[in-house]
């Protein structure tokens, strides 16, 4: 294990050789909050309404997708803990309780809503055939990610981040049947894809030690830098041509650039995980 960590630490973007599960655990509620806020910002943008009116437009499927987001990151955290437990980083009681809490929380939330009879609201379901047809892309993306995750090699490392971004993006636009013609959707795909690639750049030491898939450990760093540049340029192009410009988006790219140029600032305790995921809210601000 020590030898694997020393080899991984020689790579750019490496952290301190420790998993720092506390930081990763905090990412579960953070990512759920980011999904919720991005969904609200999209509803505000489309309907030209305020924050509270947009919250009133939430539907049952929004909550179910939020639950799926929580379960996905909870499962990823638990799987990481198990991998590191094999590497002599023993699983602790709080980690098991944390997984149980976030795993059961969506069920408790649904039960609470049912008890308050919120399901009887007129637009709570609000599901049309066209909406369900667009949702299938998110489901397909999730299935493809699970299938790719079972594979090994360069294609698995390359397609994994793409399908994560694709699934997350489609989940946000589930009620837009014409999302493929939306510049905002394409910009979101570029931003989320870049988000995963930057995250894995920082995770090289951790993934090398635990044997997890990482695009920077499988593919050429030169080509990956080109990919990052393309994602940035394409997302900027959409930002320029979109009718309503998000001024938080340039700030998001500035944060990513700062993290890459001065990674030491964000390595301690793997704080980069919170900054990278939390910064996604800036995309639509």
C-alpha positions in Angstrom: 0.0 0.0 0.0 2.8 2.5 1.0 4.6 1.8 -2.2 1.5 2.4 -4.3 0.9 5.7 -2.5 4.4 6.9 -3.1 4.2 6.1 -6.8 0.9 7.9 -7.0 2.1 11.0 -5.1 4.7 11.7 -7.8 1.9 12.6 -10.2 0.6 16.1 -10.6 -2.7 16.8 -8.8 -2.0 14.2 -6.1 -3.2 14.9 -2.6 -1.7 13.8 0.6 -2.1 10.0 0.3 -5.0 9.8 2.8 -8.7 9.2 1.9 -10.2 11.9 4.2 -13.6 10.3 4.4 -15.0 13.1 6.4 -14.6 15.5 3.4 -16.1 12.9 1.1 -19.0 12.2 3.4 -19.8 15.9 3.5 -20.1 15.7 -0.3 -23.3 13.6 -0.1 -25.5 16.4 1.3 -23.5 19.0 -0.7 -24.2 17.3 -4.1 -27.9 16.8 -3.2 -28.1 20.6 -2.3 -26.4 21.5 -5.6 -28.9 19.4 -7.6 -31.8 21.0 -5.8 -30.5 24.5 -6.3 -29.7 24.0 -10.0 -33.1 22.5 -10.6 -34.7 25.6 -8.9 -32.6 28.0 -11.0 -33.7 26.2 -14.1 -37.3 26.5 -13.2 -36.8 30.2 -12.4 -35.1 30.7 -15.7 -37.8 29.0 -17.8 -40.8 30.3 -16.0 -39.4 33.7 -15.1 -40.6 33.3 -11.5 -39.0 33.9 -8.1 -37.3 31.3 -5.9 -40.4 30.4 -3.9 -42.7 30.1 -6.9 -40.1 27.9 -8.6 -40.0 25.7 -5.4 -43.8 25.4 -5.7 -43.4 24.0 -9.2 -41.5 21.0 -7.9 -43.0 17.6 -8.8 -42.8 14.1 -7.6 -40.2 13.2 -10.1 -37.9 16.0 -9.0 -37.9 14.5 -5.5 -37.3 11.0 -6.8 -34.3 12.2 -8.9 -33.0 14.0 -5.8 -33.3 10.7 -3.9 -31.4 8.9 -6.7 -28.6 11.5 -6.4 -28.3 10.9 -2.7 -28.3 7.1 -3.1 -25.7 7.3 -5.9 -23.2 9.3 -3.9 -23.9 7.4 -0.7 -23.2 4.1 -2.5 -20.0 5.6 -4.0 -18.9 6.7 -0.5 -19.6 3.3 1.0 -17.8 1.5 -1.9 -14.7 3.7 -1.3 -14.7 3.0 2.4 -14.8 -0.7 1.7 -11.8 -0.4 -0.8 -9.8 1.5 1.8 -10.7 -0.9 4.5 -8.9 -3.6 2.6 -5.8 -1.2 2.5 -5.7 -1.1 6.3 -7.8 2.0 6.7 -10.5 0.4 9.0 -14.1 1.3 8.6 -15.4 3.2 11.6 -18.8 3.2 13.2 -19.6 6.8 12.1 -19.1 5.8 8.5 -21.7 3.0 8.7 -24.1 5.3 10.5 -23.5 8.0 7.9 -24.4 5.7 5.1 -27.5 4.4 6.9 -28.6 8.0 7.6 -28.4 9.2 4.0 -29.6 5.9 2.6 -32.8 6.1 4.7 -33.3 9.8 4.6 -35.0 9.8 1.1 -37.5 7.2 2.3 -38.3 9.3 5.4 -38.7 12.4 3.2 -41.2 10.6 0.9 -43.1 9.3 3.9 -43.3 12.8 5.3 -44.6 14.2 2.1 -47.2 11.4 1.8 -48.3 12.0 5.4 -48.9 15.7 4.6 -50.9 14.8 1.5 -48.7 16.8 -0.8 -49.2 14.2 -3.4 -52.7 15.5 -3.9 -51.5 18.9 -5.3 -52.6 19.4 -8.9 -49.2 19.7 -10.4 -47.4 17.3 -8.1 -47.4 14.6 -10.7 -47.6 16.7 -13.8 -46.1 14.0 -16.0 -46.7 14.0 -19.7 -45.6 11.4 -22.2 -43.1 13.8 -23.8 -41.5 14.4 -20.4 -41.2 10.7 -19.7 -39.6 10.2 -23.1 -36.9 12.8 -22.2 -36.4 11.1 -18.8 -35.4 7.9 -20.5 -32.1 9.5 -21.6 -31.2 10.0 -18.0 -32.0 6.4 -17.2 -30.1 5.1 -20.3 -27.1 7.3 -19.2 -27.2 5.8 -15.7 -27.3 2.2 -17.1 -24.4 2.9 -19.5 -22.4 4.3 -16.6 -23.0 1.1 -14.5 -22.1 -1.0 -17.5 -18.9 1.0 -18.3 -18.0 0.9 -14.6 -17.8 -2.9 -14.8 -15.2 -2.7 -17.6 -11.5 -2.0 -17.5 -9.1 -0.2 -19.7 -9.0 3.2 -21.4 -12.6 3.2 -22.8 -14.0 2.6 -19.3 -11.9 5.5 -17.9 -12.9 7.8 -20.8 -16.6 7.0 -21.0 -17.2 6.9 -17.2 -16.9 10.7 -16.6 -19.0 11.4 -19.8 -21.9 9.2 -18.7 -21.8 10.8 -15.2 -22.1 14.2 -16.7 -24.7 13.1 -19.3 -26.9 11.5 -16.6 -26.7 14.4 -14.2 -27.5 16.9 -17.0 -30.5 14.9 -18.3 -31.9 14.6 -14.8 -31.9 18.4 -14.4 -33.7 18.8 -17.8 -36.1 15.9 -17.4 -39.3 18.0 -18.0 -37.9 19.6 -21.3 -38.8 17.3 -24.2 -36.6 19.4 -26.5 -33.5 19.4 -24.3 -31.2 18.3 -27.1 -31.9 21.6 -28.8 -31.2 23.6 -25.7 -27.9 25.5 -25.6 -28.2 25.5 -21.8 -28.3 21.7 -21.8 -25.2 21.4 -24.0 -23.3 23.9 -21.9 -24.3 22.0 -18.7 -22.9 18.8 -20.3 -19.6 20.5 -20.9 -19.5 21.9 -17.4 -20.4 18.6 -15.7 -17.9 16.7 -17.8 -15.2 19.2 -17.0 -16.2 18.9 -13.3 -15.6 15.2 -13.2 -12.3 15.4 -15.1 -10.9 18.0 -12.7 -12.1 16.0 -9.7 -10.3 12.9 -11.0 -7.1 14.9 -11.7 -7.0 15.6 -7.9 -7.9 12.0 -7.1 -5.0 10.3 -8.8 -3.2 9.2 -5.7 -6.3 8.0 -4.0 -7.5 6.0 -7.0 -4.1 4.5 -7.7 -3.8 3.2 -4.2 -7.4 1.8 -4.0 -7.4 0.5 -7.6 -10.3 2.7 -8.7 -10.8 3.8 -12.2 -9.3 7.2 -13.1 -9.1 8.8 -16.5 -5.7 10.4 -15.7 -4.2 7.0 -14.8 -5.4 5.4 -18.0 -5.1 8.0 -20.7 -2.4 10.4 -21.9 -2.2 13.6 -19.9 -1.6 15.6 -23.1 -4.8 14.4 -24.7 -6.7 15.0 -21.4 -5.5 18.6 -21.3 -6.7 19.1 -24.8 -10.1 17.6 -23.8 -10.3 20.1 -20.9 -9.5 22.9 -23.2 -12.2 21.9 -25.7 -14.7 21.6 -22.9 -13.9 25.0 -21.6 -14.0 26.7 -25.1 -17.3 25.0 -26.1 -18.9 25.9 -22.8 -17.7 29.6 -23.2 -19.1 29.6 -26.7 -22.6 28.6 -25.4 -22.3 31.2 -22.6 -21.7 33.9 -25.2 -24.6 33.0 -27.5 -27.2 32.2 -24.8 -29.8 35.0 -24.4 -29.5 35.1 -20.6 -25.9 35.2 -19.6 -24.9 33.6 -16.3 -22.2 35.8 -14.7 -21.4 33.0 -12.2 -20.1 30.8 -15.0 -16.9 32.8 -15.6 -16.3 32.7 -11.9 -16.7 28.9 -11.9 -14.0 28.6 -14.6 -11.8 30.9 -12.7 -12.1 28.7 -9.6 -11.2 25.6 -11.7 -8.2 27.4 -13.2 -7.0 28.5 -9.7 -7.3 25.0 -8.4 -5.2 23.6 -11.3 -2.5 26.3 -11.1 -2.2 26.2 -7.3 -3.5 22.8 -6.3 -1.6 22.8 -3.0 -4.1 25.2 -1.5 -7.0 22.8 -2.0 -5.2 19.5 -1.3 -5.2 19.5 2.5 -8.1 17.4 3.7 -9.1 17.0 0.1 -11.1 20.2 0.3 -11.1 20.3 -3.5 -14.0 17.8 -3.4 -16.3 20.4 -1.7 -15.0 23.3 -3.8 -15.4 21.4 -7.2 -18.9 20.1 -6.4 -20.2 23.1 -4.6 -19.0 25.5 -7.3 -21.4 23.9 -9.8 -24.1 26.2 -8.5 -22.3 29.1 -10.1 -23.1 27.7 -13.5 -26.6 29.1 -13.5 -26.2 32.1 -11.2 
